[in-house]
C-alpha cells in the first residue's frame, strides 16, 4: 500500500506506534490471563478475577483496534453499489466516507467522555477487580479521538485507496487481493 507522506507523517507514525503497542500489549495480557485461567481451572483453582479482566482487556483492545483500522484506510467498506455510479458520484461517496467516519468517532468521543465521567462520578466499580468502571469506559472516547486522527491520516496519506476502485496494485479487477 503506497503512502503519500504529509507534513503530519511523523505525528501519525507516533500515534500508529502507540496504538500498535496498546493493542499488542492488551493481546499479550489477554492471552496470559486466559491461559492462567485455563491452567488454574485444570488444577481445580477458580480465579474469579480472570473473567472480568479478560472482558476488560478485550474491550480496550477492540476499541483501539477499531480506531487503528482507519489509519491506513484498512477499515471495511462495501463499494459494489458505488462502483455502478458515475465517477462524480463516486467522489461524493468517498467524501461522505470521511465525513461519516469523523462524525461517528466524534460521537464516540463526546458521548464516551460523558459515559466515562458518569461512571467516575457515581463511583461505579468492577465487581471482581474493584477497579473504577470509568477506567474501562475511557477506552471509548480514546478510541473516538484516535479514530478522528486515523481518518485524517487516511485522507491525507491514503486517499488514493479510499477512492472507489482502490489501489490497483493491491486489488485485482475482481476485487480480490493479489
Buried (B, 14 or more C-beta within 10 A) or exposed (E): EEBEEBEBBEEBEEBBEEBBEBBEBBBEBBEEBBEBBEEEEEEEEEBEBBBBBBEBBBBBBEBBBBBBBBBBBBBEBEBEEBEEBEEEEBEEBBEEBBEEBBEBBBEBBEEBBEBBBEBBEEEEEBEBBEBBBBBBBBBBBBBBBBBBBBBBBBBBBBBBBBBBBBBEEEBEEEEEEE
